[in-house]
């Protein structure tokens, strides 16, 4: 039986910081102030269901700006999503032994926003399935795996990795901390001490060792 690998999207495969910078620039060019852009972002993230449209709606309540132009330009940003995929992630997805491993994309957030980013990124074909959820991943995984199932989980959120590791004793939960990527403002700032990597080139030895152990 193949070992399942669940891979996060934002900050793990997708350069969220660069895409966020494009959103900020678009909103600023549409007449909104950076201070209010940041405030609207923090509010839009408070329920873990951020989307640029939600941020724009909040901004429009805070100050006068060109909402129609901003909305149009935000939709056009998705054309650049392909350029936001980390190259080492693509190399890993192409090279991983599909006879041994099943690949599953697992993304939490506003489902419409996550879906359009993933589709625009043209990476869905690398995965056996794409799962979108608006609840915490360690809870959603109950629908996908059993408590004692061996699987691999990769995410940039330390709290998600820690909770998956605690809840699923036979899992290998790995935290990816990409150099230069900022943490989610809603993520706890506690240091969890998880197994950590900085890129996908470090994954090979880890998953091969786990695959042998889990047989």
C-alpha positions as CSV (number, residue, x, y, z in Angstrom):
1,X,0.0,0.0,0.0
2,X,1.3,3.5,-0.9
3,X,2.2,5.8,1.9
4,X,0.1,9.0,1.8
5,X,1.8,12.4,1.8
6,X,-0.3,15.3,2.7
7,X,1.2,18.6,1.5
8,X,0.1,22.1,2.5
9,X,-0.2,24.8,-0.2
10,X,0.4,28.4,1.1
11,X,4.0,28.9,2.2
12,X,4.9,25.3,1.5
13,X,4.4,24.9,-2.3
14,X,3.2,28.5,-3.1
15,X,5.2,31.7,-2.4
16,X,2.4,33.3,-0.4
17,X,4.6,36.3,0.6
18,X,5.2,37.3,-3.0
19,X,1.6,36.9,-3.9
20,X,0.6,38.9,-0.9
21,X,2.9,41.7,-2.0
22,X,1.1,41.8,-5.3
23,X,-2.3,42.1,-3.6
24,X,-1.0,44.9,-1.4
25,X,0.4,46.7,-4.4
26,X,-2.8,46.3,-6.3
27,X,-4.9,47.7,-3.4
28,X,-2.6,50.6,-2.9
29,X,-2.7,51.5,-6.5
30,X,-6.5,51.6,-6.2
31,X,-6.3,54.3,-3.7
32,X,-6.2,52.4,-0.4
33,X,-3.7,53.2,2.4
34,X,-1.2,50.6,3.5
35,X,-2.1,51.0,7.1
36,X,-5.8,50.1,6.4
37,X,-4.7,47.4,4.0
38,X,-2.9,45.7,6.9
39,X,-5.8,46.2,9.3
40,X,-8.2,44.8,6.8
41,X,-5.9,41.8,6.3
42,X,-5.7,41.0,10.0
43,X,-9.5,41.1,10.3
44,X,-10.0,39.0,7.2
45,X,-7.6,36.4,8.6
46,X,-9.2,36.2,12.1
47,X,-11.4,33.2,11.1
48,X,-8.7,31.5,9.0
49,X,-10.8,32.2,5.9
50,X,-8.9,35.1,4.2
51,X,-9.6,36.1,0.7
52,X,-8.6,39.3,-1.2
53,X,-12.3,40.1,-1.9
54,X,-13.1,39.9,1.8
55,X,-10.1,42.2,2.5
56,X,-11.3,44.6,-0.2
57,X,-14.8,44.6,1.3
58,X,-13.4,45.5,4.7
59,X,-11.2,48.2,3.2
60,X,-14.1,49.8,1.4
61,X,-15.8,50.2,4.7
62,X,-12.7,51.9,6.2
63,X,-11.9,54.4,3.4
64,X,-12.8,55.6,0.0
65,X,-11.0,53.9,-2.8
66,X,-11.6,52.6,-6.3
67,X,-13.2,49.3,-5.4
68,X,-14.3,48.3,-8.9
69,X,-10.8,48.7,-10.3
70,X,-9.2,47.0,-7.4
71,X,-11.6,44.0,-7.8
72,X,-10.8,43.7,-11.5
73,X,-7.1,43.9,-10.9
74,X,-7.2,41.3,-8.1
75,X,-8.8,38.8,-10.5
76,X,-6.0,39.4,-13.0
77,X,-3.4,38.5,-10.4
78,X,-4.2,34.9,-10.6
79,X,-2.5,34.8,-14.0
80,X,0.7,35.1,-12.1
81,X,0.0,32.2,-9.8
82,X,2.2,29.7,-11.8
83,X,5.2,31.9,-11.1
84,X,4.6,31.6,-7.4
85,X,5.2,27.9,-7.1
86,X,8.6,27.1,-5.5
87,X,10.9,25.4,-7.9
88,X,12.2,22.8,-5.3
89,X,8.5,21.8,-4.7
90,X,8.0,21.2,-8.5
91,X,11.2,19.1,-8.6
92,X,10.0,17.0,-5.7
93,X,6.6,16.5,-7.1
94,X,8.1,15.3,-10.4
95,X,10.7,13.1,-8.9
96,X,8.8,11.3,-6.0
97,X,8.3,7.6,-6.5
98,X,4.6,7.3,-7.2
99,X,4.8,3.5,-6.8
100,X,5.6,4.1,-3.1
101,X,3.8,7.4,-2.3
102,X,0.4,8.9,-2.9
103,X,0.4,12.7,-3.0
104,X,-2.5,14.8,-1.6
105,X,-2.7,18.5,-1.5
106,X,-4.4,19.7,1.8
107,X,-5.2,23.4,2.0
108,X,-7.1,25.3,4.7
109,X,-8.8,28.7,4.2
110,X,-11.5,30.3,2.1
111,X,-12.3,27.5,-0.2
112,X,-13.0,29.7,-3.3
113,X,-9.8,31.6,-2.8
114,X,-7.7,28.5,-2.3
115,X,-9.3,26.7,-5.3
116,X,-8.7,29.5,-7.7
117,X,-5.0,29.8,-6.6
118,X,-4.5,26.1,-7.0
119,X,-6.2,25.8,-10.4
120,X,-4.3,28.9,-11.6
121,X,-1.0,27.4,-10.4
122,X,-1.6,24.4,-12.7
123,X,-0.2,21.8,-10.1
124,X,-3.4,19.7,-9.5
125,X,-2.2,17.0,-11.9
126,X,0.7,16.1,-9.6
127,X,-1.7,15.0,-6.9
128,X,-4.0,12.0,-6.4
129,X,-6.5,14.4,-4.8
130,X,-6.9,18.0,-3.7
131,X,-8.6,18.6,-0.3
132,X,-9.9,22.1,0.7
133,X,-11.1,22.7,4.2
134,X,-12.1,25.6,6.4
135,X,-11.4,23.7,9.6
136,X,-8.1,22.9,11.3
137,X,-6.2,20.2,9.5
138,X,-5.7,17.9,12.4
139,X,-9.5,17.7,12.7
140,X,-10.1,17.4,9.0
141,X,-7.6,14.5,8.7
142,X,-10.1,12.3,10.6
143,X,-12.0,12.1,7.4
144,X,-9.0,11.0,5.4
145,X,-7.0,8.6,7.6
146,X,-7.4,6.4,10.6
147,X,-5.8,7.1,14.0
148,X,-3.2,4.4,13.6
149,X,-2.5,4.9,9.8
150,X,1.1,5.8,8.8
151,X,1.3,8.9,6.7
152,X,3.4,12.0,6.1
153,X,2.2,15.5,6.7
154,X,4.1,18.7,5.6
155,X,3.0,22.2,6.6
156,X,4.5,25.6,7.4
157,X,2.3,26.1,10.4
158,X,4.0,24.8,13.5
159,X,0.7,24.4,15.4
160,X,-0.7,22.2,12.7
161,X,2.4,20.0,12.6
162,X,2.4,19.7,16.3
163,X,-1.2,18.7,16.6
164,X,-1.0,16.2,13.8
165,X,2.0,14.6,15.4
166,X,0.2,14.4,18.8
167,X,-3.1,13.1,17.4
168,X,-1.7,10.5,14.9
169,X,1.0,8.5,16.6
170,X,2.2,6.8,13.4
171,X,2.5,9.9,11.3
172,X,5.6,11.7,10.3
173,X,4.7,15.4,10.7
174,X,7.2,17.9,9.2
175,X,7.4,21.6,9.5
176,X,8.8,23.6,6.6
177,X,10.3,26.9,7.4
178,X,11.2,28.6,4.1
179,X,13.9,31.3,4.4
180,X,12.3,34.7,4.0
181,X,8.7,33.6,4.3
182,X,6.7,35.4,7.0
183,X,4.5,33.5,9.5
184,X,0.7,33.6,9.4
185,X,-0.4,36.5,11.7
186,X,-3.0,34.2,13.2
187,X,-0.5,31.4,13.9
188,X,0.7,31.0,17.5
189,X,4.2,32.2,18.1
190,X,5.2,29.3,20.3
191,X,8.2,27.2,19.3
192,X,7.0,23.7,18.9
193,X,10.2,21.8,18.3
194,X,8.9,19.8,15.3
195,X,11.0,18.0,12.7
196,X,11.8,20.9,10.4
197,X,13.1,21.4,6.9
198,X,13.7,24.6,4.9
199,X,13.0,23.2,1.4
200,X,11.8,20.1,-0.4
201,X,15.2,18.9,-1.4
202,X,15.6,17.8,2.3
203,X,12.5,15.6,2.1
204,X,13.9,12.7,0.2
205,X,15.9,11.0,3.0
206,X,13.2,11.7,5.5
207,X,10.3,10.1,3.6
208,X,12.4,7.1,2.4
209,X,13.4,6.3,5.9
210,X,9.7,6.6,7.1
211,X,8.5,4.5,4.2
212,X,10.8,1.6,5.2
213,X,9.8,2.0,8.9
214,X,6.1,2.0,8.1
215,X,6.1,-1.3,6.2
